[in-house]
Amino acid sequence: MSVREAVTRGARTLLDSQDEALTFQRYRRDVDSFEHLVAVFTSVRGHARLATACGHGLRQFGDLAAARVLYEQALASDREIYGDGHGAVAVDRNNLAVLLQQLGDLPAARVLYEQALASGRDIYGDDHPEVARYRNNLALLLRQLGELPAARVLFEQALASDRKTYGDDHPDVARCRNNLALLLQQLGDLPAARILFEQALTSNRKTYGDDHPDVATCRSNLALLLQQLGDLPAARVLFERALESSRKTYGDDHPDVARDRNNLALLLQDLGDLPAARALFELALASNRKTFGDDHPDVARNRNNLALLLQQLGDLPAARALFELALASNRKTYGDDHPDAAAYRNNLALLLRDLGDLPAARVLFEQAFASDRKTYGDDHPTVAIRRNNLASLLQDLGDLPAARVLYEQALATFIAAYGPDHPTVAQVRRNLAALNEPAPTSPP
């Protein structure tokens, strides 16, 4: 796709969205037509901000390939004008890295995040908000890559820097607390994570009041933690409050409302209220299809979650159809080796295993395992999950030696990542111990 085509598509996307908050709206007053806009962009050097604005709109609506063209153009334009060490170039690198991370190209994203951080530190020093933002984004990537100790260091540095800049009750400080809390939750330190989530929620309520989108997000994150701690009634209150707030802010058909419906549905599923959960999953799916169309990552995620519920309800044919749609859509968006595609292959494989089609399930488990190893390397927790699930299937097929090897590899990875006392470690130990017993194993 040419830059000209991408700009035209981005402009149309932004104007058609009628979202006044989008950056592009400030350009709308300055041009008579799309044709003039594109002519200016393609003939005058230095329109990186316009390229970035159009790229943001395309990314929001799931057109990642066109967004990439524009982000790369913005970076090339600013490097030509300013050189490598300018703040605008660091911003461009960060934006492109975020997109590449979404596309699953984690090594390329890492290079750009590290370049943006190094440049930001050279320009601003260690305690500037831009530097804290670059640390935070690199930490999010390292967390995805399973490099949890390195991610923790960066999250803590970003939090300390923003507290030094802004004090305790600034939105950026709340965001840093939230991200560090998510990491601690992953590491199994739930009490410390709870403190940070509660601090972030209190701070944002003080800043914004009760019905702001950031407050709703904080409520949802705290609710997810309480759900993990087993306090389902308290989690339900927070999920319902987040959904009420988002509907008040946006109406019924906004992505944040769909997200909050999805989270409440997952809780109701845990509580055993499957009909109510199904209704919310279906509303979330319908809303996101209306917003994004059929081939957006959020739509694929909604289909996946509804399929898991239908599988639990015993409607395996309907669940299979949704899993296959989610996988096909995700492959269309990202290609074959994206983490979401691996997750959907894993879920479809689990369903095929329930249906008794063990050979087809094995193919999908092996594809998911190979894809995640390519993305993350051998020692990532997600790769360990794939090993555990493939081992369980091999156990069903009677190949106990191969199953034992995979369980032992998964266990070593989980212990290295989480420590010996994490619930996932305990589950894999049980799976390994059950190799010579008739009881079925469970995924972590």
N, C-alpha and C positions, 0 to 999 in steps of 0.2 A: 504494500500500500504506500502511495506517495504521501509526502507531507501535506500537499494541497488537499488530497482526498481526506486525510485524517482531520485536518482543520475544519473542513466543510462538515464532516460528520459530527465532530465535536461541537461546532457551533449550533447545528440543528438539534443535537441532543439537549444541549443546555437550554436553548430557547423553548423547545417543545416541553421540557420538564416543568416550566412555569414555577421553578423554585427560586424565589427572590434571594435566598441566602447564597446561591452559587456565585462564585467570584466573577463569572463571565458577565453578569448583569451590568457591571460598571462599564463594560465595553459596548453594550448594546446601545447606549445613548450616543456613541461616537461614530456609528457606522450606519449607512443607509441600507445596506443589504449584505447578505452572505458573500456575494460576489466581490463587493468592495473590501470586505474584511479579509477574504482570502488573498485578494490582489495585494493588499497592504502587507499581509503577513509574508507572502512569498517574494516580495520585491524589496522590502526594507529590512536591513540587518537589525537584530536586537529585539525582536518581538518575543523574547523568551517567556515573559509573563503571560502573554496571550496564549502561547502554546501550552504552558502549564495549566492555565485556567481551563482550556478545552480538554486537556488530558485528564484533569480531575473529574470533569463531568462524564467523560467516557468511562473512566474507571468506576465511578459511582454506579453507572448503569451496566457494568459488566463487559464492556467492549475493550478488553485488556490489550488486544493486539494493536488497535488504533491508538490507545492511550500510550503504549510503549513508544510508538513512532514519535509522538509529540514530546514526551519526556526526554527522549534521546535528542530530538531537535533542540529543545530548550538548553540542554547541557552543552551541546556542540556550539550553539550560538553564544552562550555566556563564556565558554572557554575561549572562543575566538576573540571576544571583546576584552575580557578581563584577565585572562590567564588562569592558571590552576589554583592559585591561592586566594581567590576572592570569595567573600561570603555568599554571593549569589550562586557561584559554582557549587559550593558545599550544599546549599539548599537543593539545587538541581540533582546532585548526586543522591541526596537523601530521598527525594521524591521517586527517582528511578529505582532506588533500592527497595522502597516499600512495594512498588509494583512487581519487581522481580521476585521478591519474597512471596507475594501473593501468587505469582505464576509457578512457584516451586523451584526457581533457580537460586537456591540458597547460597552456593559459593559465590556467584556473581554479586548477589545482594550484599554479602559480607564484605567483599572488597570495597564496594561503594560506601557502605556505612563506615568502614574503618577510614577511608579517605576523607569522608565528610567530618568525622570526629577529629582526625589529625589536623585538618585545615581549620576547623573551628577553634581548636585549642591554640593553634598558632596565631589566629587573628584576635581572639577574645580572652585567652587565658582559661584557667580551669573552672571558674565559678560563674560562667555566663549562662543565661537561659538556653541559648542555642546549643551550647556544649552539653548541657544537661539533657536536652532533647535528643541529640545524637547518641549520647550514652544510653539513654532509655531505649532507642530504636535498635541499637546494636545488641543490647541486652535481650530484647524480645526475640531477636534472631537466634542468639546463642541459646536461649531457653528452648526454642524450637529444635535446635540442633542437639539438645541434650547436654550442653556444656553448662550445667546448672551452677557450679561454683563461680565460674567466670561471669555468668549472667548476674548472679547475686552481688558481686563486687560492683558491677556497673550500675545496677539499680540503686544500691546503697549510696554510691557516689552521686548519682543524679538527685536522689532525695536530699542528701546533705547539702548539695549545691543550691537547690531551689529553696530549701528552708533558709539558707544563709541570705539568699537574694530577696525572698518574699515574706519570710516569716511562716507561721504554722497554718494559716487559713487561706491560702491561695489555691486556685484551681490546679495549677501545675504541681503543687505539693501534694494535693489530694490524688492526682493522677499517678505520681510516683509511688505514693503509699499503696495505691490499688495494685500497681504492677508488681511491687515487691511482695505484697500479700499473695498474689496469684502464684508467684514462685515458691514462697514458703508453703503454700497449700500443696503444691506439687511435691515438695520435699517431705510432706507429712507433718510439718510443724503447724498444726491447726490452731493452737492457742495464740501463737504470735501472729498468724495470718488474720485471725479474728480481730485482734486489737487494731491492726492496720486498716482493715476494712471499716471498722466502726469509726476510727478517726477520720477516714476519708469521707464517710457518709456525714458525720457531724460537721466537718469543715464545709462541705458543699451545701448542706442545708443552711448553714450560717451565711454563706456567700449568695446563694440563689433562691432560698426558700424551698418549699416542699415539692413544687411541680416542675422542676427543671430536668431536662434530659440527663444531665450528669448525675443528678440525685437518683433518678430512676435506675441508672446503670449501677451506682453504688449499692442501692437496695438489692438489685438482682445478684450482684457478686456476693454480698453478705448472705443472701438467701441460699445461694448455691453451697456456701461453706456450711451453713446451719443444716442444710439437707445432708451433707456429707457427715456431719456430726450426729445425725439422727434426730435433730430437733425439727421434725417436719411441720408441726403446727406453727412455730415461729417463722419458718421458711415460707410457709404458705401466705402468712400475713404480708411479708415483705414482697413476695412475687405479685400478689393481688394489688398491693399499693403501687408497685412499679407499673403494672399494666394500666391501672386507673389513671395514673399521672401521664403516661405516654398517650393514652387515648384523649385525655384532656388537651394535651399539647398539639397533637397531630391529627386527630380523627382516627377512623378505623383502618385505613389502608396505607399505613406508613411502615417502612421496614423496622423501626424501633418497636412499634406495636406488635408486628409479627414476631419479633424476637421475644418480647415479653410473654406473648401467648405461648410460644414454644417452651419457654422456661417453666411457666405454670403447668403446662401439659405434662412435662417431664416429672414434675413433683406429683401431680395427680396420678400419674402412672405408678410412681413409687408407692403412693397411698392405696393403690388398688382400684381407684375410680376410673376405670378404663373408658367407659362411655364419655365422661366429661373430658378426659384427656384427648380422646379421638376428635371430639368436636373442636377443641382448641387447635390441634394439629391441622385439621382440615381448614379452619379459618386462616391460620398462618400461611398455609400453602396457597390458598386462593388469593390472599392479599398480595403475596410476593409475586405470584404469576401475573396479577394485574399490574403491578409496579414494573416488573423487570422482563416479563415474557417467560418462555419455557426453559431457556438455556442459561440461566444465571446461577452462580454458585449457591446463593441463598435458597433458590428454588430446589436445587438438588439436595441441599441439606434438609429442607422441609420434607421432601419425598422420603429421604432416608429415615427420618425420625418417625414419620407416619408408618412406614413399612415395618420398622421395629415393633411398633404397637400392634399392627395387624398380625405380625408373626406371633406375638404374645397371645392375641385373641384366637389364634388358630387358623386365620384366613391366609394360608401360605401362598395360594396362587396370586391373590391381590398384593401381598407383600413382595413376592418375587417380581411382579410387574413394576412396582415402584422402585425397588432396588436396581433393576435393570435400566429404568429411565434415569435414575440418579447417576449411575455409572456412565451411561452413554453421554449424558449432558456434560458431566465433568470432563470426560475425555475430549469432548468437542471444545471445551473452554481451555483446558490446560495441556492436553496431550496425555500420553500413557503413564508417565512417571511422576505424577503429582501426588503429594501425600493424601489428598482427599480421594483420588482415584483408588489408591491402595486401601483406604479405609472402606470404601464402598465395595471393592472386591472382597475384602475380608467379611463384611456383613452378608453379602450374597453367598459366599462360601459357607458361612454358618447356617444359612437357610437351606442350601442344597444338602448340607450334612443332615439337617433335620428331616429333609425329604428322602434321605437314603441314597442320594446320588453322590457317593463318596469319590469316585474318580473326577467328576466335574468340580467338586469342592476342593479336591487336592490341587487341581490346576490353578484355581483362583487363589488359594492360600499361598502357593509357590510364587505366583505372579506378584501378589501383595508383598511378600517377603523380599523378593528380588528388587522390587521398585523402592521399598523403604531402605534397603541396604544401599542402593545407589544414591538415594537422597541424603541419608544420615550417616552412613558408615555402619560398622559392625556392632558398636557398643552403645547404641541409643535405646532408651526405654521402649520406643515404638517398635523397633526391630525385635526387641525381646518379646513383646506381645505377639508379633507375627510368629516368632519361633514357638512360643507356647501353644498357639492355636494349631500350627502345623503339626507339632508334636502330639497334640490331642487327637488329631485325625489319624496320624500314623499309628497311634495306639489302637484306635478303632479298627484299623486295617491289619493289626497284628504285628506291625514292625516295631517291636519294643526296643531293640537296640538303638535304632535311629531316633525314636521318640525320646529315649533317655538322654542322648547326646544333646538334642535341642532343648529339653527341659533344663539340663545342667548349664548350657550356655545362657539361656534366658535368666536363670537364677543368678548367675555371676554378674550379669549386666544390671539387674535390678538392685542387687546388694551394693554394687559400686555406685549406682545413681542415687539410691534412697537410704542406704544403711540397712542393717540386718533386721530392724524391727518394724519395717513398713508393712502395711496390710497386703500389698501386692507380693512382697517377698514371701509372706506366710502362705498365700494362695498357691504360689508356684511350688513351694516346698510340699504342700499337700498333694499337688498334682504329681510331683515326682515320687512321693511315697506311695501313691495309689497305683503305680504302674503294674503291680502284680495283684491288684485287687479288682473286683468287678465293677466298683462304683465309677460313674463317669466323672471326667474332670471338668473344670470350669475355666473360662478365660479370665485373665486378671481384670 
